[in-house]
Each structure stands twice: as structure tokens, then as C-alpha cells.
Amino acid sequence: MKKYFSISCLLITLNLTSQNYQEHNFNGNTQLNYQTFQEDLTISAEERPSYTSGYTNLLYNYKMLTIGTRVELYNNAIPGLYDYEGYGISNKFVQFQNNLVDITIGNFYEEFGSGLIFRTYSDPNLGIDNSINGLRLKTTSSLDGIHFTALIGKQKSYWEYSESLIRALNININLNDFLLKKWTSKINIGTSFVTKKENDEDPLYILPENIGAFNGRINITKGNTSLNLDYAYKINDPSADNNYIYKNGNGLILTGNYSKKGFGVALGLKRIQNMGFRSERNAILQDLNINYITPFTKQQSYSLATIYPYSSQANGEMGSQIDIYYTIPKKSKLGGKYGMQINLNFSNVFNINKTIGKDSQLIDESGTIGYNSNFFVLGEDKLFQELNIEISKKINRNLKMIGTYINLINNDKILKSQAILENAQHEIIHANITILEAIIKLPSLKLSASSKSMRSSMRTEIQHLTTQNHFGNWAMGLFEYKLSKWFFSLQDLYNYGHPEKPHFYSSSIGYNRGANRVALTYGKQRAGLFCVGGVCREVPASNGFTISLTSSF
């Protein structure tokens, strides 16, 4: 603490002597949730004590100095979040920034490249906060096109911190500023190096205590076209993720984009091998991840489209994705008066090729190199495949329609990410999903002749999922109405292909005013995976009330 105080005083001194400043200000945001749970045997929901969670972020800025903190509360935490139980100050930092340097002491978040070897972030919905508590130094202006970031610290783990020490260095170079000043193409290169120091206390294996990972990347942009290559290499890191094998890891991500008015296409290729990277080798699930594996699947928002998500596989995956947008022009035969938008997305993911290594009798055998793998050969099993076709059409000034078709394959036989019926087995799931959404602008309303007009709108969704596997067919309906600052909604997910034929209905009412929002919901929530960006958390079934409040100031 003395070191923190001394450095903070130094930053304040530097700040006070600076001639370039901004006015001081105080701001923040808060969120509070309260949820009740009652037993419901039809959806396997258990009775639990009421759950309260929330956080408040506070920021004070004075000239070039920023002081921040976050206070969090978790009372009667739900499954998957038990280790968050309690309350207190979870994050705090002091930051000094001028036109040359950015120095942060305390908790901070950072990402190098696409995150293949380093990414820390916070997502309360997933229960993730893997910030680094330590010291970070960044350059805020380029030195002949070169930017540096250096950091050292320990990773946050719920209310505590990992015992291992993380050190990292990142360099980004704009070659157009550095060497190629006359080139019309923009070329940026970057490199990163991350290490963790973790003591070996394993009674069975001799484990490496210093794990290093390297990342190199290049981005080339010319006109409407861009190409990005990101490669990472990690030395052997026996852990719970890979069954304690001594195999080096590597990852390659290649993406390309082209766009012009009314048309765009994005392509991506990915190969990941043994790239689990955590600050503690025995950590599992979402705990203590140092890196992040970019998903190559479409991020879905419709309810039935999220039932069978895909979670990135750090131990091994080879994937590809293509995303095409096309706008049919206005006043054409197909486009009509307002035009029409078409989006086609296709993605698939395989496991990687694995053969038995020389020092082992089984693939992924603990204490061995684990396996051999041909970099250019696909694995035998398809893990996931998804085809999305979305058509969006404005019918008139007040009506817009969106139609979506999804065909997916989820290899739950290998992934084992879905709950199953008693005496059933995990299987390959084939599903077809159709969705029709309508967005309707309604006439403004007046409560009295002297009152102001209030805008109103309505949105409806009809969804259907067909499958001969898992829990069978689903149907879903949603009605949402907005009147000025108020909103109301009703929805029901009906799993009529399930032997119990459960309904998951819910209703909500809420109010928005500026940066403030309050909502009350009553209903049932299905058990399953909640995923954001290829990272998933298992959510239990529930039946009860939820009150949520968010505010910024």
C-alpha cells in the first residue's frame, strides 16, 4: 500500500504541474437486481432464497487524473456465481494520462490484438471479471508510429486475486508513419508477449512454472478491402483444461473484409490448438482466463436461436465463417419503394486432427505430449454448423418486417453442453428455426387536449424450432408495446416436443427516463447456456419476480 500511495502522490504532483488540463467532474453508473425463486416442478425450478445483486461504478476526473472504484453486492448468489457471495469494493484504480503516457495503478482491463494471448474484461451477465490488479504503462501518442503497452500484476478471482504473477508487453506499429509514408495501403503490425509465473506444487508431475505466449499480427487495408492475420504460440502448459499434457499451443485467425455501398462480405478462418491460458492451471469454467478465443459463429439474439449455442473450444477447433450483406436498391422490382436488405451467414467448426503421440498410448494422456496433429487436416468430427438467412423489408412508413431462417447442427455428443432427459444420451442435434418479426409505428397518443403527444410503437415475434432430437419442437410468441417512456411485453416459449410440454411465459413492465431505467418482470426461465461472444455460463431454471434498476449519472 505504501508503494501505491507513493506512486499516486507522484502522479498527482505531475498533474498539478501540468499546463494542459480539463475541468474536474464526477460520474458513474449503478445497477441493482432483485430476483425471487419459487418451486416449479414442470420446469425443474427449485425454491431458493431471494437473490440480490448489484454494482456501482464511481469515477472522479481532475485535469489528467482519474480515480475510480466499483462496489459490488451479491446476496444469496445463484448457482455458477456462488464464489461472488458477499459485498465490498471489488475494483479500484488511479490513472494519470497526458499527451505522452497513460499510467494506471490498481485494477485495469486490456486486450492485445484479437485477444489470442491476452484479454481481460468484465461482463456481469456472465459473472466474469478477470481484471489485472497491478501497474500498466501505455504511450498515448505514437513515437514514429509505434505504441507501447507494458503491464504487471495479479488477476482478479471473485473477491481475491490469483497467486501467479502476469507480465505482458504489447507493441503496435503503423508502418505508414514509420517507413512506408508514401504507400496508399495502410499497414499495421503488432506483437505481444505474455508470461505467467506460477509455483509448481503438484505431487505427481514436474510442471513448468514460467509459461510464455507470443503473438504476431498484421493488418492491411486498401480502399474498401482489409486483411488481418493473427498468430499465437504458447509453450507447453499442463492444466485442467488439457488434462495435464505437455504440448505447445498455437492459434491462427485470418479474416478479410470487403464493402461498398449496398454490399459487404466478411470471411474468416480459424485454427486453435491447446490455447487454454489461465493464471492458475487448476482453474475451470470461466475462471481466471488470460486470453480469449474469438467465436466464428453468428451472435444470435432471438430466443429460440439461442437454445443451441456454440462455445469456443480452446483445446482444439478449426472453423470458418462467411457473412454477406446485400441491399436491393429502392424503387427496383424486388426492392420496391424502400429497398430490401438480405444477410447470409454460414459458419462451421470441426475438431482438430489428432493422432497418438510417441510417448503415449492414448490421445490426451496425462503426463505426455498428448497427441500429434497435422496443422492442415480437419478433424473427423463436425462440432457445429449454422446457416442464417435474414431478409429485412420496410413495407410502408409504419411497418417493417424481418424474416429469418436458421439451419443448425450442434454436436452435443462431443460438446456435452446441453441438459438431457433421464436415461437419455447426448446426441448430434439437427434443428430448423423460422422467425418472423414485425415492427410497427403507431399513431401518437394524447391523454388530454393540453398534454403532449406520446409516441407509441409495437413489436411482435413469432418463432418456431423443429428438431427430432433433444427436447423436440419449440414455439415462441412475443408482444411488445412502447408508449413514450413506458414499455410492456408478454412472451411465451412452449416446448411442445418435450414429454412434459412446459411453457416458459413471462411479462414485463418498465419505465425509461434519460439514463435511468426500472423494470419489473414475472415469469419462467428455462435452464440452459447463456452465451456472449463464444463464452457461456449455465443458467438454472427459475420461476419468480425480477426487479432491475439501472442508472447513470
N, C-alpha and C positions, 0 to 999 in steps of 0.2 A: 504493500500500500504506500510506503514511503516513496518508492520509485515512481508510482503512478502520480503521487502528489507533486513530486519534484518536476516531472515532465509536464504536468498540467500547468504548473506555475510558469515554466519556461514558455509554453505556448501562449499563455495569457500575456506575458511580457512582450513576446513578439507581436502579438495582436495589438497591444496598446501603442506600440511604437510605429505601427504601420500608418501610412498616409491614405491608403486605399481602403474604404470601408463601406458597409451598408448599415442601415438602421437596425437596431435590435428588435426582435419580435419573439413571441411565444405562441406555439401552436401544437396541435396534437390530434389524436383521434381515439375513440373508445368503442368497444363492442361488448355487449353483455347478452348472454343466452341463458334461458331457464327452461328445463325440459322435464316433464313428468313421464312416468312409465307405469303402465298397468298390465296385468297379465292378460294375454290373448292367445289361447291355445290354437286358434285357427291359423295363426301365422308364426307360432312358436316364439312369441314375445314374452319375456319374463318381467315380473314386477321388480322394480328397483327403486331405491331412494331417488328423490328428485335431484337432478344434475344441474349445477350452476357453473358456468364458465365465462371468462371474460378477460379482456386486457385493455390497458390504456397506454398509449404511446405519448410521451411528452418531449418536446423539442424546444430548446431555448437558443436563439441565434443572436450573437452580438458581434457586429463587424465581421471578422473572419473566423470567429469561434462558435462552435456548435456543441451544446451539451444535451445529451439525450438519455432517456431511460424508458423502460417498459415494465409495467406492473401487471402480473397475471394472477388469475384465480381459477382453481379447479376444485370444486367441492362435490364429492361422490362421483368421481370420474367413471366413465363408461369403459367397457372392455376395449383394449387397444390403447387406452390413454391412462391406465392406472398409475404409471410412474409420474404423471403430471400432478397427482393429488397434492394439494396444498396451495399456498399463496405467497406472494412476495415479489421482490424485484428480480426479474429474470434477465434483463439486459441493461447495460449502461455503457456509455462511451463519452469521450471527449474528442472533438475533431477540430483541427486547425487547417485552414485552406486559404492559400493566396494564389497568385498567378504563376507560381513555380511549383509548390509542393502541396500535398494533401497528407496530413499526418493524423492517424486515428489511434487512440488508446482505449481499449475496452472491447466491447462486442461489435463485430462488423460482419458484413456479407460480401462475398466476392465471387467472380466467375472468370475463368480463363478460357477463351475460345468458346467452344460449344459445351464445355464442362466435362470433357472426357477424363481429365485427371483432377479437376478441381472446380467445385461449385458448392457454395453454401447459401442457403436461403431459408425463408420462413413461410409456412403455409398452415395457418391454424386449422383449416378444414381437414388436412391430412395428419395433423398432430406433429408436424415437422418444424424443428428449429435447430439447425446444426451450425449455428454461427461460431466464429472463432473469437476467443477471448485472448487478446494479446496486443500486438503492435503492428500497424500497417503503414507503409510509406509509399506514396504514389507521386509521380510527376503529373502536374496538371496542364502543362504546356509542353509541346514536343521539343526535343533537343535535336534539331535537324531531322525531324520526322520520327524520332524514337521516343517511346513512352515506356516507363518502368513501373512495376509494382513489386514490392517485397513485403513479406509478412512472416510473423512468427507467433505461435500461440497454441492454446489447447481448445479442443472442440467441445461445444456445449452438448450435454446429455441430460435432458429434462432439467432438473434443478441443480445438477452437478456438472463436472467437467471431466473429460477423459484424462487418463494419466499420461497418455502419449503426447509427444511434442510434434507439432506440424510446422514445417518451414517451407516457404514457397517463393518462387521468383518468376515473374512474367515480363516478357519484352514484346512490344508491338512496334513494327517498323513500317512506315509509309515510304515505300521506295521512290515514289514520285517526288517527295520532298528531299529524300536522301541522295538518290543517284539519278533517277530517270525523270528529270524535271520536264523534259520536252515530250514525253510519251503521252498519247491520248488515252491509253488504257490506264486504269488505276490498279496498282498492285500493292497489296498489304501482306506482310508476312508476320508471323508471330511464333514465339517459342516459350515454353513453360517447363519448370522443373519443380516437383513437389516431393518432399520426403516426410516420412513419419518415423519417430523413434519410439519404439515400444519394447519394454523389457520382456525377455523370454522366461516365463515361469512354468512352462509345460513340462510335466514329469516324463513324458514319453518321447517327444520329438525335440530335436535341436532346431529352433525356429529363428529365422533372421530377425534381428532387432532394428535394423535400418532398412526401410523399404523406400525405394525411389521410383518415380514415374516421370517420363519425359513426353512432351507434346510438341509437335511442329505443325504449322498450318500456313496456308496461303489462300488469299482471296484475290481474284482477278475480275475486274469489271470493265466492260467496254460497251458504251451505249446502253441498249436495253438488255444486255446479256451479262450474267455473272456466273462465276465458277468458284467453288470453295472446296478445298481439300484439308481434312483434319486427321492427323495420325497420332496415335499414342502408343507408348510402350511402358510396361511396368515389370519390374523384376519379380521373381517368384515370391509369393505372399500367401503361405498356407493359412487358411482361415476356415471358419464355419461355413462361409459361402461356397467354397470349392472342395469341401471335405478334406481339407488339410493336405493338398497336393503341392508339390514343388515345381510348378510350371509358370514360366513367364507369361504375362498377359499382353495383349495388343488390341488396338481398335482402329478402324478406318471408317471415316464418314466422308462421302463425296456427294455434293449437291450442286445442282445447276438450275438457273432460272432465266426465263426469257419473258418479257412482257411488252405489250404495246397497247394502244387504245382498243379496248374491247376484247383483248385476248391475252392470256397468260398461261405459262406452263412451268411447272417445277418438277424436277427429277431428283431422286435421292437413292444412294446405295450405301449399305452399312454392313460391316462385319465386326463382330465383337467376340473376343476370346479371353476368358478368365480375367475380366476387368473389374471385378468387385474390389473396392478400395475403401476401407474403413479405418478410423483411427484406433479401433480395438478389434483384434482378429476374431474374437468370440461374439461380436455383436451380430444381431439378426434383424430381419424385417426392415423397418425404415430407420433403424438406429445408427447414428454415427457414420453415415455415408460421407466420404470426402468428395466423391465425383458424382457424375450424373450421366446416364445413358439416354441420349435423345431418342424419343419414340418415332418410328416411321409408320404411324397409323393415324387416321383422321381423328381429331379430338371431337367426340360426339357430345351433344347437349340434349337431344331428345331422350325421354325416359327409357323407352324400350331399346333404343340403340346403345344404351349404357349397361345393359344386363350382362353382356358377354365381352368385357373389355380385355385388352392385352396389356400385360405388364412387361416392361423391358427385362430381358434375361442377360444379366451381367456375366454369367458363366459361359454363354455361347449363343449367338444368333447371327443369321445372315438375312438381311431384309432389303426390300426395295419399295419405292413409292413413286407414283406419278400423280400429279394434281393439275387438272386443266380447267381453266375458266374461259368461257366464251359468251359474249353478249351479242345477241341477234339485234341488228340495228332497229331503231324506231322507224315506223312507217314502212316496214317491209312486210311481205306476205306472212311470214311466221312471227315477226316481232310485233306487228300491229302498231297501235298508236304510241305505246310506251316501251316497246322493245321487250326482250326476254333474256334472262340470264341462265346459263347452263354450267353446272360444275360436275366434273367427272373426277373421281378419286379412286385409285386402285393401289392396294398395298398387300404384300405378303411377307411372311417371315418363316425361315427354316432354322432348324438347329444346325450346328457346325459338324463337319466331318470329324469323326473320332475313331482311332484305332488303338489297340492295346500297345502300351509302351514297352520298351525292352526290360525295364526294371520292375514290371508289374504283371499280375495275372488277370487283373480286372481293370476296366476303364474307371477312372476317378478313384483308384485305390489309395487310401490314406498313406502318407509317408513316402509316396513315389512321385515320379514326374507326372503321373496321372493318365496321359494319353499322348498320342501323336495326331497331328491334324494337318491336312493339306489346305492351304490358305484359299485356293481357288475352287474347291469342291464343296458343293452343298451337302448338308446333312441329309439323312434318309427321311426325316420326319418334317412335315409342314406343321408349324406351330400355330399359325394364324393367317387368315386371308380375308380381305374385305373389299367389296366393290360398292361404291356410293355413287348414285346418280341423283342430282338435285336440280330441279327446274323451278325458277322463280319468275313470276309473271304478275305485273301490275295490270289489273283488269280495267279499272277506272280510277278516278281521283280518290275514291274512298275504299277500294278493295284491292288487296294484294294476296295472291295465292302462292304457296310454296309446296311442291310435291317432291317426295324423296323415296327412293328405293334403295335398299341395302341387302346385299347377299354376303353372308359371312360364314367362315369356318373357324371354329375355336377348338384346338386340340387339347381338350381338358383331360384326355387320357394321359398326357405327359405333363401339362401345366398344373393340373390338380388345383385349380383356383376357385372352383365352384362347389357350393354345398350340394350334397346328393341325398336322395331318399335312402331310408334304411334298407339294407341288403342290396342296394344298387351299386354300380361301379362307375368310375369316371370314364367318359367316352368322348369321341370326336363329335362336336356339336355343329350341325348344319342348320342355318336359320335364314329366313327371308323376312324382311321388315318393310312395310309400306307406311308412309306418313303423309298426311295432308294437313297443312296449316293455313289458316285464313286470318288476315289482319285487317280489321275493319275500322275506318274512321267514322264516328257517329256525330250527329249534329250537336253543337254546343248547347248546354242547358243553362237556364236561369231559374233560380229559386223564387225570385220576385222581380218585379219590374225595375227596381232600383239596384239590384245586385249585379255583380259582374258575371259575364258568361264563363261557364266552366267547360273546358274541353273534355270530351269523352271518347273512348275507343274500346274495342273488343277484340279478343284474340281467342281462337279455338284451335284445338288439335285433335285429330283422330289418328290413332296409331294401331298397327296390328303386327304381331310377330308370329310366324308359323315355323314350327320345328317338330320333328318326330323324336327328338332327343330331350334329355334332361327333364325339365318340368313342363314340357309341352307348350301349347299355344298361349299367347297373351293378347289382350285387347286393352286399349287405353283411350280415355277421353278427357279433354281439358277445356274448361271455360274460364276466361279471364276478362274482367271488366275494370276499366280505369275511368275515374271521374275526378278531374282536377288533380288534387294531391292524394286522393284515396285510390286503393286498389283492392279487388276482391277476386278470389279464384276458387274453383271447385274442380277436383280431378279424381279419377278412379283408375287404378291398374287392376285388371281382372285376369288372373291366371287360370283360365277355364280349362287348360290342358292338364293341370295338376289334379291328383286324386281328390284333394280337399277343396279344390276350386276357390281359393281365397281371393278376397277383394282387398286392395290397398287404397282406400279412399282418404282424401284429405280436403280440408277447406281452410282458406286463409283470408285475413283482412289486415290491411296495413295502411300506413299514412307516411307520406314523404313531405318534408319541408326543408328546402335548401340542402344542407349536408347532413340532415337528420332523418332517420328512418326508424319506425317501430312497426312490428308485425306480430300477429297472433295466429298460430296455426294449430288445428286439431286434426289428427289422422293417424294412419298406419304407415309404417316404413318397412319395406322388405329388407331382409338380410341379404348381404352381398358385398361386392367390392365397390368402393368409391375411388375413382382414379382421376388424377390430374397429371397430364404430361408423362404418362407411362409409369407413374408412381402410384401405388394403390394401398388402401387401408381397408380392412374388413370392418363392415358396419353391422351391428346386431339388429335384428328385427325389433320394432318398438310400436307401441300404441299409446298415445297421450298428447298432451298440450306442449307447445313450444312458444315461448315469447322471446323475441330478439330485438335488440336496440343497438343502433349504430349512430355515431355522431362524430363530426369533425369540427374543429374549432381553431 
